[in-house]
Amino acid sequence: MKTGRGVGPTDAAGGPARHLPVMLAEVLAHLAPKDAGRYVDGTFGAGGYTRAILAAADCRVLAIDRDPTAIAGGAGLVLDAGGRLTLVQDRFSELGTVAQQMDFAPLDGVVLDIGVSSMQLDEAERGFSFRRDGPLDMRMANDGPSAADLVADLDEVELAHVIWTLGEERFSRQIAKAIVAARAESPITRTLQLADIVSKVVWAKPGEMHPATRTFQALRIAVNEELQELVGALAAAERVLKPGGRLVVVTFHSLEDRIVKNFLSHRSKAPSASRHMPQAEGPAPSFRLVAKGMVEAGSEEVAGNPRARSAKLRAAERTEAPAHPDGDLAGLLPADLSQRRGRRRN
Ligand SMILES: C[S@@+](CC[C@H](N)C(=O)[O-])C[C@H]1O[C@@H](n2cnc3c(N)ncnc32)[C@H](O)[C@@H]1O
């Protein structure tokens, strides 16, 4: 492995990093970038992973982010990379199409760092934070329905369903009821307004997680269709990685990790054969696990970056076998939210 030209390992895209890349050493170790390789960073963010990949080998990176602010912030890094980095604003579920359109496939590696960046969380105007007042927005790409739209449009049962499935919030029904009562008085348009409504029905001891944490997580995941996006990206990676190409995914909560775990476990299992049916049935494994089980951040990193505490990394290597048919992916999602989205209250 050679050090790439023109890209230093320290600061991130567009100036000093505000987002500390999580499990960077482990990501690089599992991705194993090599000279002349082609890598997709599906979650560019502040460019922490991309910069490190470019510095680790004389390779090329196609970096994707759905957030136009992240793409704009990467302009300096594109210049520094001297033709080895291309930045594209898109959803990572489209990474296969983007790579093919740009004549960048097949790939030697795909990395995904799921969730929101510190910049998105810290910017009150983006509406992700229950601690800073801002418009109740939460859209990473500034398009489609916002969190305020969901809170205004879903009926009580749908709201409870979203908060329960995507926030794993046991007070989901009480929260949905409180939201419906509050919006009958006046529209819920601000983050602190919603946090206040939730805090009145979710009981938390001082020092515990903020009572609105799970509700905000649920709305954010629903607004950005994050789980559907993840499933789409895993399937796309399976199609465009070359044999020996690596897939590395870092997740931050159990819903996401379960999807990655189930996908990789399904794709890496040999088809079953038995005494009665010696001819094994089903597609051959399309992945081989590189990390057995999941890898977590070391205590030193967690001490310096609390976000790393919940991070889980899974990694696998593409085999020679063809990609599995897409049809068996629906079961990876906890519930069919796509049908619930867009339904309006009477
Ligand atoms: C945790 S940050 C990535 C940080 C990055 N690894 C770094 O080191 O700076 C996640 C990024 O992924 C982006 N993102 C989330 N979901 C996405 C999706 N479905 N498609 C494309 N980008 C997405 C967010 O906009 C955010 O910038």
The ligand as an ORCA input file, in Angstrom:
! r2SCAN-3c Opt
* xyz 0 1
  C     -22.205     10.056      9.920
  S     -22.080     11.136      8.587
  C     -20.683     10.573      7.702
  C     -19.404     11.132      8.213
  C     -18.198     10.756      7.374
  N     -17.924      9.331      7.419
  C     -16.980     11.508      7.836
  O     -16.015     10.860      8.254
  O     -16.974     12.742      7.774
  C     -23.366     10.569      7.571
  C     -23.536     11.319      6.264
  O     -24.317     10.489      5.420
  C     -25.256     11.260      4.735
  N     -26.379     10.384      4.426
  C     -27.270      9.834      5.276
  N     -28.157      9.083      4.616
  C     -27.802      9.143      3.315
  C     -28.334      8.558      2.123
  N     -29.394      7.764      2.150
  N     -27.707      8.807      0.958
  C     -26.610      9.616      0.915
  N     -26.090     10.210      2.005
  C     -26.668      9.973      3.187
  C     -25.623     12.375      5.671
  O     -26.092     13.486      4.939
  C     -24.299     12.626      6.379
  O     -23.581     13.658      5.750
*
